[in-house]
Amino acid sequence: MGSKDPASLAVDPDIVAAHLAGRTPGRPTADVHLSDDGKRLTLAGKHVFVFRGPAQIEVVKRLVASHKRGEPIRATDMTDLGSPQRVFGKTHWPRLSAFLKSGPGGWRFDV
């Protein structure tokens, strides 16, 4: 049994915040979740993409930032390498394209 001294109590703020928000700690809280380093993208809570190249990581960061703002992003603002198809190539584009839509104003996640 632990100490009853309040000074020895440790509380993880992420666990408390998750509990107060009614969710399970450590799980994505939104349809679009990007790891802090920009290498791991989770869409709809179950579709995981791992990026290694700096161009892909930068484009994903820009897409996620625009998603959080609720705005589409123009391809020219997303990358100077051309289209997202070119950036993500044959490795990621076939799966990722199911979650990206192009429309008025640019590209956005559709999850």
C-alpha positions in Angstrom: 0.0 0.0 0.0 1.3 3.5 -0.9 2.0 6.4 1.2 -0.9 8.5 2.4 1.2 11.6 2.3 -0.3 14.0 -0.3 3.1 15.3 -1.2 4.0 11.9 -2.6 1.0 11.9 -5.0 1.9 12.2 -8.7 -0.7 13.0 -11.3 -0.2 12.8 -15.1 -1.9 15.8 -16.6 -2.6 13.9 -19.9 -4.5 11.2 -18.0 -6.5 13.8 -16.1 -7.3 15.8 -19.3 -8.3 12.6 -21.1 -10.6 11.6 -18.2 -12.2 15.0 -18.0 -12.8 14.9 -21.8 -14.4 11.5 -21.5 -11.8 9.7 -23.6 -9.2 7.0 -23.1 -5.6 8.4 -22.6 -3.1 7.9 -25.3 -5.6 7.5 -28.2 -6.1 10.0 -31.0 -8.8 12.6 -30.1 -9.7 13.6 -33.6 -10.2 12.1 -37.0 -6.8 13.4 -38.0 -3.9 12.8 -35.6 -0.2 13.6 -36.3 2.7 12.6 -34.1 4.8 15.4 -32.7 7.6 14.6 -35.1 5.3 14.5 -38.1 6.2 10.9 -39.0 3.1 9.1 -38.0 -0.4 10.1 -39.3 -3.5 8.3 -38.0 -6.8 8.9 -39.8 -10.2 7.9 -38.5 -8.5 6.4 -35.5 -7.3 3.3 -37.4 -5.5 4.1 -40.7 -1.9 4.6 -39.9 0.7 6.1 -42.2 4.4 6.3 -41.4 6.5 8.8 -43.3 10.2 8.9 -43.5 11.1 11.5 -46.2 11.4 15.2 -45.2 9.2 16.3 -48.1 6.4 13.9 -47.1 6.6 14.9 -43.4 6.5 18.6 -44.3 3.5 18.2 -46.6 1.6 16.1 -44.0 2.3 18.8 -41.3 0.9 21.5 -43.7 -2.2 19.4 -44.4 -2.8 18.7 -40.8 -2.4 22.4 -39.9 -4.9 23.4 -42.5 -7.3 20.7 -41.3 -7.1 22.1 -37.8 -7.9 25.6 -39.1 -10.8 24.1 -41.1 -9.4 25.4 -44.4 -8.3 23.7 -47.6 -4.8 24.1 -48.7 -3.7 25.0 -52.2 -1.3 22.5 -53.8 1.2 25.4 -54.3 1.1 26.1 -50.5 1.4 22.5 -49.7 4.5 21.6 -51.7 6.8 22.9 -54.4 7.2 19.4 -55.7 4.0 19.5 -57.7 1.1 17.5 -56.7 0.5 15.4 -53.6 0.5 12.3 -55.8 4.0 13.1 -56.7 5.1 13.7 -53.1 3.6 10.6 -51.7 4.3 8.4 -54.7 3.3 4.7 -55.1 4.1 4.0 -51.5 1.5 6.1 -49.8 -0.7 7.7 -52.4 -3.0 4.7 -53.2 -4.2 4.5 -49.5 -3.8 8.2 -48.6 -5.8 9.4 -51.6 -8.9 7.8 -50.1 -8.7 10.4 -47.3 -7.8 13.5 -49.3 -10.1 15.4 -51.5 -9.4 18.2 -54.0 -12.0 20.9 -54.4 -12.6 24.6 -54.4 -9.8 26.2 -52.6 -7.5 23.2 -52.6 -6.9 19.9 -50.8 -8.4 18.8 -47.5 -8.8 15.6 -45.4 -12.1 13.8 -45.9 -12.4 11.6 -42.8 
